């Protein structure tokens, strides 16, 4: 499957978040060409500042595989990860990250800073940016417009 197809599944997760009143960010983890985990933001539901879509998807992926190293997995997420989530990707030894929209206020994969581009880390995550960027940005715009 293509990056666009996997990202469309992440967008479905983002839509679930939207419907639940959560900031609409969705994520899926793909391993051996299969989705092994999916998640969306659950910060409000859990009252947990770490319940980001990326962290929840990584947790579910490690549970599905029974190992903490995701060295053959790709995370698809609708918004550029924050510093916490980017750090979690390094810690999980994720093979690659594909994200949709840039986060110009808090993105840690190039927009504000780049946690993944530190030569001293013992692991490097491959990055592809801008997949279904317009769609990923639009759901966030719609959500915040609705809040106003």
N, C-alpha and C positions, 0 to 999 in steps of 0.2 A: 504494500500500500504506500501511498505517497505521503509526504509531510502534510499536505492539505487535508487528506482524509483523517489522519490522526488528530490534527488540530481541530477539525470539525467535531470530533468526539470530545475534546477538551472544551470546546464552545458549548456543547450540550451540558456539560457539568457546570459551566459558568451560568447557563440559563437556570439550572436548578438553584444555584446560589441566589440569583436575582429574585426568583420566585419566593425564596425563604427570607428575603430581606438582608441577605449577606452581600458584601461587595462581590460582584460577579466575576470571580476568577476560577477557572477550572483547569484541571491537570489530569493527564493520563500517563501511565508508564507502560512502555512497549518493550517486550523481551521476546526474541525469536519470532518476530512479526505477529505477536499477539498482545492484546491489552491484558496486563496482569494486575493492574490497579488503576483506580480512578478516584478522584476526590474534587471537592470544591471548598471554598472558604467556609469555615464553621466557627469563626471567632465569636460571633454573637450567640450562637446556639450553645457553645461550650463555655462562654465567658473565659476564653483562653487566648491570649495574644499570640501564642505559637500555633494556633490551629489554621495555618495557611494551607491552601490547596496543595502546594508543593510538598510540604512536610507530611501532610496526611497521606498523599500519594506515595511518597517514599516509604513511610511506615508500612502501608498496606502492601507495597511491592516486596519489601523484605520479608514480611509475614508469608506472602504467597510463595516466595522462593525458598524460604527457610534459611536464608543467609543475609548478612547485613551488607555484603558487597554487591553492588549493582553494576559491575564492570562491563556487562554486555547489554545494558538497558538504556533506553532513551526516554527522557521526560519531555512531554509536550505540555506547555502551559501558556495560557492566553495572555499573560502579562509578564514582562521582564521581572525576574526574581529580586527580592529585597536582599540585604546583606545576610540575614539569618538563613533564608532559604538557599542562597548561593553557597553559603558555608556548609549547609546540610548536604548539598550535592557533592561537594568535595569529600566530605566525611563518608558518604555512601559509595564513593568511588564510581559515581555514575559515568557511563561512557559518553553520553551526549545529552545536550539540552537543546530543545527547539522551542522558541517562544514567539508569540504573536506581536503584541504592541510593546513599544518601549515605555518605560516608566521614568519620565523626565524629572520627577520629584524624589523618587526613592529607589530607582533601579540600580542594581549592583552587578550588572553584567555589561557595563559600558556607558550607561546614561549619566549616572552621578559618580560612580566608582566602578571598579571591576575586580571583584573578589576572586573571580576565576582566573585572572591573569596575574598571578603572583608566582614568580619563578621558584620561590622557596617551598611551595606546597609539594607534597610527595605525589600528588595526582593532578592531572589536567583533564578538564571536561571540554569536549568539543562543543562548539556553539553555532547554531543557525538561528538567525533573527529575522523577523518580519514576515513570518508565514501567516497568511490570512490577517494581516495587520489591521486593515480597515474594519473587518468584522469584529476583531478582538477589542479594538478601541471603541467601536460604536456601542457595544453592550455596556461598557463602563460609562460612556457619556449618557446613555439612556437612563442608567441607574441613578447617577447623580443628578440628572435633570429632574427625575421623578421625586427625589428627596427634597428638592428646593421648593 
